[in-house]
Amino acid sequence: MNLFLTSNNADIKQYKNILGQITEEITKAFCDDKAYSGLTPQELKEIIHENTILPEKGLGWETVLQKLKEKILPNLLRTPSTDYMAHLHGPSLIETIAAEAIISTFNQSMDSWDQSPVATEIEVETIHNLCTLYGYDSTKSDGVFTSGGSQSNQTAIILARDWFCNEKLHYDVKKYGLDEKCSKLRMYTSEISHFSMEKSAHILGLGYKSAVKVPVDKNKKMDLTALRNLIAQDKKNGNIPFLIVATVGTTDFGSIDPLKELAQITTAEGMWLHADAAYGSGVIMSQKYKSRVAGLELCDSITVDFHKMFVMPISCSAVLVKDGSTFDALTIHADYLNREEDEEDGYTNLVDKSLQTTRRFDALKVWTSFQMRGKDGWNQIINTSMENAAYLYEKLYNDNSFAVVCKPEISSVVFRYSNGKAELCDEINKKIRRKLIHEHGIVIGQTVSDGRVCLKFTLLNPLITHEKLDELIVLIKKLAEQ
């Protein structure tokens, strides 16, 4: 068995053979429209169990391929199915799968130019265009690709903390670490924001106490009066407000915090404003609905995920900053990697602005898909998903068997079967989700709102039709009554 793809004819032949075989088997696995085979956790454990995954003697490709065919491929979640609508995790556009093949085959590492020459230049060019897309001055702004929304958010919080400490407290955390004042730093975020806020606060040594959770209104948006009161109370108590994190598309509800008003508060208070737009960043591509994310350009940093609304393979995220100089917080020189003379001679070493060292060439997926689809293609993809959510909301709202939590702003609809006592309906909603996945191969989400169990449709797939949604409503009612 050959090792790698090289210019050797035998290597080329084997590469084509293996990729051809696995492509054939992948396509065969899409044998029906179901999202999942329906197996339970215990059934899966029994099917995939091996005495060892490291035999004394290698089994060879043909034997392993057979195991893939029998055990793995039939039981993978088929995210392109219109029966999958559980999470902010969708299908992958075909051209981005092709880009993934390039990424894996050439295996570029995005930390230094000499490990990724053209890949570095493509990422720089892509970031430049993304900054322009989101309304930043491209001569001052910058960004970097990351492993996902959590890392993008963490990067932004680090930059915000160091900027605030340098500019407002005249203290260099990068050199001297946290001092007594740093323990008083406070960041404010919606009570239903992503858990990466608390996790980042912990990792940064600020502790969960520094992540102040702000109540939301009936539309699941950050309550501005409550926010102002919390900031005022913290200042009175001797604490130091430094950051507001606006959520542009909450994980469950897709709600969008009021960006323009939050920008006014951060400007008045001398704070940093970060937009966690991991979900809602895709709305910018819609000519009809992009006004719903107006104000992103006012934020000091923005998290953008391409493996959510942009329907690209995991992982693919970026953090953009209005002032690229704030990335200095992450720069440290290593003689073997990002030499200062390289920068003087025009070689870009992207490790200077990344928490990661080794990093994938994920920018290629964005570069490929943006050019292939264009503004018109992306406009259609995003509009379809958002309008599907609006349609589903109206159907459920006008059906006495259901209660809908709030009107969707993006593509998530949270609701519950409510034809009965609340406690009984909690159990019915749990039963519905389990029956859908194990008996029908349909995967939807489950969450809690105001203490009650709810179901969730996350409609990222533009292939979902109104007729499909109508059928699912009928099926859910049927399961509820069984």
Secondary structure, 3 states (H helix, E strand, C coil): CCCCCCCCHHHHHHHHHHHHHHHHHHHHHCCCCCCCCCCCHHHHHHHHCCCCCCCCCCCCHHHHHHHHHHHHHHHCCCCCCCCEECCCCCCCCHHHHHHHHHHHHHCCCCCCHHHCHHHHHHHHHHHHHHHHHCCCCCCCCEEEEECCHHHHHHHHHHHHHHHHHHHCCCCCHHHHCCCCHHHHEEEEEECCCCCHHHHHHHHCCCCHHHEEEECECCCCCECHHHHHHHHHHHHHCCCEEEEEEEEECCCCCCCECCHHHHHHHHHHHCCEEEEEECCHHHHHHCCCCHHHHCCHHHCCEEEEECCCCCCCCCCCEEEEECCHHHHHHHCCCCCCCCCHHHHHCCCCCHHHHCCCCCCCCCHHHHHHHHHHHHHHHHHHHHHHHHHHHHHHHHHHHCCCCEEECCCCCCCEEEEEECCCCHHHHHHHHHHHHHHHHHHCCCEEEEEEECCEEEEEEECCCCCCCHHHHHHHHHHHHHHHCC
